[in-house]
Amino acid sequence: MTSETAALDPRIARTRRDVVAATSALLLDEGWDAVTHAAVARRAGYSKATVYTHWPTRLDLISASIEQICDEADHPAATGDLRADLRAGLADFADDLTHGHLDRLLAGVVERANCSEVVGRLRTRLYETGTSALRAVLESHVAQRDVEPALALLTGAVLVLVTFEGRPVGTAALDDLIDRVLAATTPRASQDPSAREVPGPPADAGPPPKPISLPSGSR
């Protein structure tokens, strides 16, 4: 089904919206294994034949669902305050894991990513979408070489705390995490070439040479 077809036929557009919404609800509420053509058709209110016509495989359904989830993802707006923006972004990430069932969605994708190129791309899409706002904040404040390592440390720590340890992530914990990670980064402003100091002579260069004095008779 193409976007052009959907634009011409409102019925197809409505079917796509309803079926993808039903797939997303199943995926987030019950996990990957719950998504079947029969379950999606029952939840969306369509026949299995209709679902099979537009999404021949279960992976087609899940791909359409994840793409829509990523397209509709919303993140806190940046304010320009590095620590405040990181805190807000990480709190939003933790909330998605806790209440938005993002952990269940990630688990299903990670489990199958090495078995399918399509699922591997979905894993990348989820990670890039979920971290895009945090990445943008870091890119505005720290050296480029520090962006990805800092991003991995920040999101990885929250993922472990929430998903594996089942611990709530409060402001104090986030501030401590942010301070520890930022302490290992270089501020972006210091990378400005115009801000670099002109290097002086080496420490072992010795005193500057004396001016050459020409004999009076040679002038």
N, C-alpha and C positions, 0 to 999 in steps of 0.2 A: 504494500500500500504506500503510495507516494503522497507527499504533501499537496501536490497539485490535485490528485484525486479527492483527497479529503476536503480541499477547498471547494471543489465542484459539487460534492455530494455530502450534505450535512449529516446524513444517516451514517456514513462511514466515519466521519469525524466523531460523532456521538458514540459509535461502537468502540472506536479506539480509546476514547476518553474513559468510558465505563470499564472496559476490559483491563486497561493498564492500571486504573485506580484499584480495581479488585485485586489484580496481581500484586500491586504494591502493598495493599493491606495484608494479604496473606503472607507475603515475604517478610514484612516487618513484625507482624503479630505472631506468626507460627514458624517462620524459617523457610529455608530453601526447599526442603522436602515436601512441604505442604502445597507447593505450587504445582498443580496438575491441571490439565485442560478441563477436567470435570469439575474440580473445585473452583476454578476461576469462572467457568460458565455459570455454575450455580450461584456464586456470589455476585456476579455482574448481571445476572438475569437474562443470559443469552443461551442459545443451544451450543453444544460442543462442536457441532459442524461449523457454526459461525466463527468460533474461536480458532479452530483448526484452519479455516480458510485464510485467515490473516496472519496467524502465528503457528506455523506447522509444527514447531518443536517447543518443548518446555523452555529451552534456552532462549528462543525468540521472545517468549513472554517475559522472562526474567531480564533480558537485555533491555527491552522496551521500558520495563519498570524502573530499572536502575538509571537509565538515561533520563527518565522523567524526574526521578528523585534528585538527580544531580542538577538538572535544569532549574528545578524549583528551590534549590538550596538557598538559604538565607543566612547571612552572617552579620554580626554587629558592625556598624559603621565605624571606620577609623576616626580618631580625634586628633591624632598627631602626637599623643602622649604614649611613648613606647611601652612603658610598664602597664599603664591602664588599658591600652589596646590589646596587649598580650593577655592580660588577666581576663578581659571580656571574651576574647576569642577562645581561650582555653576553658573558661567556664561554660561557654556555649557548646564546645566539643564534649565536655563531661556530661552536660545535660542531654545531648543527643545520644550518648552512649547509655545513659541511665534511663531516660524516659522515652527517647525516640527509637529505641531498639536498634540503634546503629550497630551495637556489638553483635547482634544476631545476623545482621546483613553482612558485616565484615567477615564474620566467621564462615559463612557459607561461601563467600567469594574466595577467601584465602585458602580454604580447604580444597577448592577445585581449580585454583588458578594454574597449577602446574600441569593440569590434564587437558587444558583447552586454551588455545590462543585467544578465543573470544572472551573467556572468563579472565584471562590475564589482562586483557585490555580494560575490562570492567573494573578490575582491581585498581589499575592505574588511574582510571577515571574517578573512582571513588576517593582515592587518596588525594589526587590533585584538586578535586572539588572541595573536599573536606578541609584541606590545609591552605587553600588559595588566599584566604584573608590573612591568616597568620604569616604566610610567606610574604605577602605584600607589605605587611607591617615591618617584618625583619629586613626586607630589602630596602626600606626607607631609612633604616637606622644603623645597620651593621654592615661590615665589609662583605662583599659578595661571597667570598670563600667561606664565610661563617654561616651563611643563611641555611643551607641544607643540614649541616650538623646540628645547629641550634634547633631547627624545626623538628628534626628527628628526636632530639632529647626531650623537648617540651611535650610533643604529642605522645611519644612513647611512654613517658612517665605517667601522664594522665591515663593512658590506656591501661597500663599495668595497675595503677591504683584503683580505677573504677571497675575494670572487667575481671582482673585476676584476683585482686585482694578484696574487692567489694567494699572499698572504703569511700566515704564521701570526700569530695575535694572542696575544701573551703578556701576563703580568701587568704588566710595565713599560709596554707600549704602552697597555694599558687604563687604567692609573693616570694616564698622561700625558693621554690623551683625556678622562678624567673630570675631571681638574683643570682643563683648559682650558675645558671646557663649563660646569662649575659656577662658574668665575670670572666668567662673564657672567650668572649668575642671582642673584636676590634670595632670601635665606633666608625660609622661610615664617613663622617666628616674628616677623620684623620687620614683618609685615603685620597683626599683632594691634593693633587700635585702642587697647587699654588700655596698649600699650607705647609709644605715640606721646608725644613731649614736647609740652607746652603751648607754643605759639608765643609768643615774646616780642615786644616792640615792634619795629617796623621800625628798621633801622640808622640811617636819616636822620630819625627822629622827633624828635630833639633832647631836651633835658632835660625832666623832668616839670614840669607847671605848678605854680607856688607856690600854697599855700592862700590863699583870699580872706580878707583881714582886714577886718572891719567897723569903722567908726569907733566910738570909745567912746561917743559921744553917741547912737548909734542903737540901743544895747542896752537 
